[in-house]
Structure formats: structure tokens, C-alpha cells
Amino acid sequence: MTQSAKIVGKVEYRGGDGPAVEIREGPVEVSISVADATLSWVDEDVHGSAAMPIGDFRRYVKEGKIQLDGPLRVEA
């Protein structure tokens, strides 16, 4: 199950061992499991997605950099 959210601050993810990549501000769809959160978005014709550890995701929410539309819903 996904839920809507909005990136409103500096949010980064790391693809494997590569450098940190910033997710642009704006609306995203979030799918949350016990281990990680997957964020997906559309930027004009480009579709993007990123997975991050659930601890990082919760920190971004707590810091107000990710604003959820509704309560946090975690998939089992």
C-alpha cells in the first residue's frame, strides 16, 4: 500500500555504494515496510524512485523534511 507525501526539505538517498543523491522537492508516493521506505515521483516525463532504510525515512519525517498525508502506514 502506498501513501502520498511531500518532500519539503533536503532529502537524500544513496544508490548502493554510490554518492548521495538529493530527491527534488514536491509530491511523492511512499511505500513503507519494516525495513525500508520506497519513494517514487514524476518530474515532467521522468519517473524516479529511491529506497532508503526506514530509520533514515523516519528521521526525515521527524525533521519535517518529508510531510506525510495522514498517519504513517507500515506494510508487514
N, C-alpha and C positions, 0 to 999 in steps of 0.2 A: 504494500500500500504506500502511495506517495502522498506527500502533503506539500502545500505551497509555502514558500518563504521568500525573503528578500535579502540580498546582500547589501548592507549599508555601510560597510567599513572595509578595511584591508583584510581579505581572507585569502590564504594561500594553501596550496596542496603540493605535494611532491610526488611526481610520477616515477616510482621505483627509486633508483639512486640518483636521479637527475636533480636539477636545481628546482627551487621553489617557484611555482607559477601562481600568479595572482588571478583570482576569479573576478571578473568585472562586476561592478555594482549593478543591481537590478533583480528582477524576479528569477527564481529558480524553483525546480521541483526537487524534493528531497525524499529519498527512501532510506530509512534508518533500520539497522539491525543491531543486535547486541554488540557486534564487533566494529562496525563502521557505518558511515553515512555516505551515500552517493548523491551528489548534486548534479543536476542536468539543467541546461539552459539553451536558449536560442538567441543568437546575435545576428540579426538580419538573416542571411542564408546559411549561417554556420551554426551547427549544433555542437555543443560541448558537454562534457561530463567529467566528473572527478570523484574519486573515492578518497575518504580520509578516515583515520582512526576516530572512533566515537568520542574519545577523550578530547581530541582537538576540536571536533564539532561542538561538543558541549561547552568548551571554553569560549569559542566564538559566539555562541548563543548567550552565555553568561556576560560576556563583554559587550553585548549589544551590536556586534558586527553582523550577525545573522538574526533576522527577526522572523519568527515562525508565525504563520497564520493559524492560530489555535494552539492547543497543548501539544507537547512532544509525544509522538506516537512511535513506539519501537516495535518492529516486527520480530517475532520469535524465531 
